[in-house]
Amino acid sequence: MLGIGFFELLFILILALIFIGPEKLPELAGRLGKIIAEIKNEADKLDESIHQKPDD
């Protein structure tokens, strides 16, 4: 996962909890998840269109 270990991930989550706060963290995580899913979907579409065989 991008070379991030357990302790680095834990450190990032603790910093996010401190700076963002426990009230907004679930909302932010949900939005981030949706954005990542949209990016993955668009990347899959692009990959499919690149590897699609042309019609003769």
N, C-alpha and C positions, 0 to 999 in steps of 0.2 A: 504494500500500500504506500507507494511513493517514498519508500525508505523511512517511514515514520514508525518508530518503535512504540511499545506500550507506554513507557514513561514519558516520552515526548507528547503522545496523544493525551495522556492524563494531565500533563502540564498545561497544554492548550485548553483543555476542557475546564480546568480550574481557573485559568485566566479569563476565559469567556464567562464563567459563572460570576467572577468578581466584577468584571467591567460591564457586562451586559445586565446581569441580575437574574435571579431565578424566575421572575415573572415573565420576562421577554425571551428567555432562552428557548423554551419549546416552540414559540412562534417563529423565531429566527431559524431554528433547526428545520421546521416544516417548510418554510420558504426556500431554504437552501436545498433541501431534498427535492423539491419540485423543480428548481432551476437545474440541478444536476440531472434529473430525469429527462427534462426537455433537451438539454445539451446532448445527452446520450442518444436520445431518439433521433435528433437531427443528424448526429454523426453516423448513426446506423443507416439513415436514409441516403446520406451522401455516399457512404461506402457501397451501398447497394446500387446506386445509380452509376458509380464509377466502374463497378465490376459487372454491370449488366451487358450481356452480349448484344451487339447491334443487330437489328432485324435486316435480313437481306431481301 
